Amino acid sequence: MTRLLQARHRKRVWYLLAFGVTIALGLASRRFPHLLPAALGKYPGDVLWALMVFFGMGAIFIKIPGIQLGCGALAFSFGIEALKLWQTPWLVGLRHTTLGHLVFGHVFSWQNLVAYTVGVLMGLLVEALVVPEARTAEGIDAV
């Protein structure tokens, strides 16, 4: 747990690569759903969507602690889900485009909140296991 509270030394290029790979996997999960267990439904795509948000934010905020990154990614994902409750004509029109549907979706579902939480937890696990802590030359944590 303490690893998640410490500043990280993220390499932007790796987070951007992970961002792109996650997008590809998410699109593949929707294009080829027969390759996944039917019991999972559309939720693998939602898990991967939140993981993509995590990696995207990790590429932007390269020095914040993992727990802050995770909370930010979760807040963003939950915010986008809550936005589905707002049915203004211009937003509904945007949701009917391919990109708008991929980003904003159509219908609010509390199950998506669970899927987003799983995706962010996956990102935190990867980060805790792979990304080194930020250190100064003296060995003291850098902030």
C-alpha positions as CSV (number, residue, x, y, z in Angstrom):
1,M,0.0,0.0,0.0
2,T,2.8,2.4,0.8
3,R,4.1,2.0,-2.8
4,L,0.8,3.6,-4.0
5,L,1.3,6.6,-1.7
6,Q,4.7,7.5,-2.9
7,A,5.6,9.7,-5.9
8,R,6.2,7.7,-9.1
9,H,8.8,8.0,-11.8
10,R,6.5,7.3,-14.8
11,K,7.9,7.2,-18.3
12,R,5.4,9.0,-20.5
13,V,6.2,6.9,-23.6
14,W,5.4,3.7,-21.8
15,Y,2.1,5.1,-20.5
16,L,1.2,6.3,-24.0
17,L,2.1,2.9,-25.4
18,A,-0.1,1.2,-22.7
19,F,-2.8,3.7,-23.5
20,G,-2.8,2.7,-27.2
21,V,-2.6,-1.0,-26.5
22,T,-5.5,-0.7,-24.1
23,I,-7.6,1.1,-26.7
24,A,-6.9,-1.7,-29.2
25,L,-7.8,-4.4,-26.7
26,G,-11.0,-2.5,-25.8
27,L,-12.1,-2.1,-29.4
28,A,-11.3,-5.8,-30.0
29,S,-13.4,-6.8,-27.0
30,R,-16.4,-5.1,-28.7
31,R,-15.6,-6.3,-32.2
32,F,-14.9,-9.9,-31.3
33,P,-17.1,-10.6,-28.2
34,H,-17.3,-14.3,-29.0
35,L,-13.7,-14.6,-28.0
36,L,-14.6,-13.8,-24.4
37,P,-16.9,-15.7,-22.0
38,A,-20.5,-14.7,-22.7
39,A,-21.1,-14.2,-18.9
40,L,-18.8,-11.2,-19.0
41,G,-21.1,-9.4,-21.4
42,K,-19.8,-6.0,-22.5
43,Y,-18.0,-5.3,-19.2
44,P,-14.4,-6.2,-20.4
45,G,-14.7,-3.2,-22.7
46,D,-15.7,-1.0,-19.7
47,V,-12.9,-2.4,-17.6
48,L,-10.4,-1.6,-20.4
49,W,-12.0,1.9,-20.9
50,A,-11.2,2.8,-17.3
51,L,-7.7,1.3,-17.6
52,M,-7.2,3.4,-20.7
53,V,-8.2,6.5,-18.6
54,F,-5.7,5.4,-15.9
55,F,-2.9,5.1,-18.5
56,G,-3.8,8.4,-20.2
57,M,-3.8,10.3,-16.9
58,G,-0.5,8.5,-16.0
59,A,1.0,9.9,-19.2
60,I,-0.1,13.4,-18.2
61,F,0.6,13.4,-14.5
62,I,3.9,11.6,-14.4
63,K,5.0,12.4,-10.8
64,I,1.9,12.1,-8.6
65,P,1.4,9.1,-6.3
66,G,-0.4,6.1,-7.7
67,I,-3.4,6.5,-5.3
68,Q,-4.0,10.0,-6.6
69,L,-3.8,8.8,-10.2
70,G,-6.2,6.0,-9.4
71,C,-8.7,8.4,-7.6
72,G,-8.5,10.8,-10.5
73,A,-9.1,8.1,-13.1
74,L,-12.0,6.8,-11.1
75,A,-13.5,10.2,-10.7
76,F,-13.2,10.9,-14.4
77,S,-14.7,7.5,-15.3
78,F,-17.6,8.0,-12.8
79,G,-18.1,11.5,-14.1
80,I,-18.5,10.3,-17.6
81,E,-20.9,7.6,-16.5
82,A,-23.0,10.2,-14.5
83,L,-23.0,12.4,-17.7
84,K,-25.2,9.7,-19.3
85,L,-28.0,10.9,-17.0
86,W,-27.9,14.3,-18.8
87,Q,-30.0,14.0,-22.0
88,T,-29.6,17.3,-23.7
89,P,-30.1,17.2,-27.5
90,W,-26.6,18.2,-28.5
91,L,-25.1,15.5,-26.2
92,V,-27.5,12.9,-27.4
93,G,-26.5,13.7,-31.0
94,L,-22.8,13.5,-30.0
95,R,-23.5,10.1,-28.5
96,H,-24.9,8.8,-31.8
97,T,-21.5,9.3,-33.5
98,T,-18.9,6.5,-33.3
99,L,-16.4,8.5,-31.2
100,G,-19.1,10.0,-29.1
101,H,-20.5,6.5,-28.3
102,L,-17.0,5.2,-27.5
103,V,-16.3,8.1,-25.1
104,F,-19.7,8.8,-23.6
105,G,-21.8,5.7,-24.1
106,H,-25.6,5.9,-24.1
107,V,-27.3,4.6,-21.0
108,F,-26.3,4.9,-17.3
109,S,-25.5,1.6,-15.6
110,W,-24.3,1.2,-12.0
111,Q,-22.6,-2.0,-13.2
112,N,-20.3,0.1,-15.3
113,L,-19.1,1.8,-12.0
114,V,-18.0,-1.7,-10.8
115,A,-16.2,-2.3,-14.1
116,Y,-14.5,1.0,-14.0
117,T,-13.3,0.3,-10.4
118,V,-11.9,-3.0,-11.6
119,G,-10.1,-1.3,-14.5
120,V,-8.5,1.3,-12.2
121,L,-7.5,-1.3,-9.7
122,M,-5.8,-3.2,-12.5
123,G,-3.9,-0.1,-13.4
124,L,-2.8,0.4,-9.8
125,L,-1.7,-3.2,-9.6
126,V,0.4,-2.8,-12.7
127,E,1.9,0.4,-11.4
128,A,2.7,-0.9,-8.0
129,L,4.5,-3.9,-9.5
130,V,6.3,-2.2,-12.4
131,V,6.7,1.5,-12.0
132,P,9.7,2.6,-9.8
133,E,9.3,5.1,-7.0
134,A,10.8,8.6,-7.6
135,R,14.0,9.1,-5.7
136,T,16.5,11.8,-5.4
137,A,20.3,11.3,-5.6
138,E,20.4,11.0,-1.8
139,G,17.8,8.2,-1.8
140,I,15.1,10.4,-0.3
141,D,11.7,10.3,-2.0
142,A,11.2,13.1,-4.4
143,V,7.8,14.9,-4.5
